[in-house]
Every structure is written in C-alpha cells, then in structure tokens.
C-alpha cells in the first residue's frame, strides 16, 4: 500500500491512524494528507517522536495495512 492509496479514502485511513496515534489534530488533516512528509512531521511533533521514528511508524502502518488487505483479498478468492 502506498501513501496515494490512503489519500483516496482519507476518512477511513485517518480514523485508523487516529486509533494508533490519538494526538493527531483533526483540523490539520485536510492539509497534511496531501504531503506525507508534512504528515510525518506532524506525527512526530504530536507524539513526541523523532522524524525518523514517525517515518518508521507510517511505514509500519502501511505495511500492516497491506498485509491485512492482501489477506482479505485471499480469503475472498478462496470463498468464491
């Protein structure tokens, strides 16, 4: 999964980010979703992380969501 995939359904993905990172500022999100680097900087600032830690957190989030999406697709194809 890529950042661009998230921005296509931002309300869904933001709520999932917010579940992991509750200090994200809702009001800033419309602007931050367009720029991953700015989002990572905001994440670092609001969650007492370094910029590198925030990047790793976003990468981890994308990786886990990719695995979950692939698993759902696999189950759907087996059930069909």
C-alpha positions as CSV (number, residue, x, y, z in Angstrom):
1,X,0.0,0.0,0.0
2,X,1.2,3.5,-0.9
3,X,0.5,6.9,0.6
4,X,-1.6,7.7,-2.5
5,X,-3.9,4.7,-1.7
6,X,-4.6,6.3,1.7
7,X,-5.4,9.7,0.3
8,X,-8.1,8.2,-1.9
9,X,-10.2,7.3,1.1
10,X,-8.7,9.6,3.7
11,X,-11.6,9.5,6.2
12,X,-11.3,5.7,6.6
13,X,-7.5,5.7,6.9
14,X,-7.3,8.8,9.1
15,X,-9.6,7.1,11.6
16,X,-7.3,4.1,11.6
17,X,-4.2,6.3,12.1
18,X,-6.0,8.2,14.9
19,X,-6.7,4.9,16.7
20,X,-2.9,4.3,16.9
21,X,-1.9,7.9,17.3
22,X,-4.7,9.7,19.2
23,X,-2.9,13.1,19.4
24,X,-3.3,13.8,15.7
25,X,-5.0,17.1,15.1
26,X,-8.2,16.6,13.1
27,X,-8.2,20.2,11.9
28,X,-4.8,19.8,10.3
29,X,-5.5,16.6,8.4
30,X,-7.0,18.0,5.2
31,X,-3.7,19.8,4.6
32,X,-1.4,17.1,5.8
33,X,-2.9,14.2,3.8
34,X,-1.5,15.8,0.6
35,X,2.1,15.6,1.8
36,X,3.4,12.5,3.5
37,X,6.5,14.4,4.8
38,X,4.3,17.0,6.4
39,X,2.1,14.3,7.9
40,X,5.2,12.6,9.3
41,X,6.4,15.9,10.8
42,X,3.0,16.5,12.4
43,X,3.0,12.9,13.8
44,X,6.5,13.4,15.3
45,X,5.5,16.7,16.8
46,X,2.2,15.5,18.4
47,X,3.6,12.1,19.6
48,X,7.0,13.1,21.0
49,X,8.8,11.1,18.2
50,X,11.8,11.9,16.1
51,X,11.1,12.4,12.4
52,X,12.8,9.1,11.7
53,X,10.5,7.3,14.3
54,X,7.5,8.9,12.7
55,X,8.6,7.7,9.2
56,X,9.1,4.2,10.6
57,X,5.6,4.4,12.2
58,X,4.0,5.4,8.9
59,X,6.0,2.7,7.0
60,X,4.9,0.1,9.6
61,X,1.3,1.2,9.3
62,X,1.3,0.9,5.5
63,X,3.0,-2.5,5.7
64,X,0.4,-3.9,8.2
65,X,-2.5,-2.5,6.3
66,X,-1.1,-4.0,3.1
67,X,-0.9,-7.4,4.7
68,X,-4.4,-7.1,6.0
69,X,-5.8,-6.0,2.6
70,X,-4.0,-8.9,0.9
71,X,-5.3,-11.4,3.4
72,X,-8.9,-10.2,2.9
73,X,-8.4,-10.5,-0.9
74,X,-7.1,-14.0,-0.5
75,X,-10.0,-15.1,1.7
76,X,-12.4,-13.6,-0.7
77,X,-10.9,-15.5,-3.6
78,X,-11.0,-18.8,-1.7
79,X,-14.6,-18.3,-0.7
80,X,-15.7,-17.5,-4.2
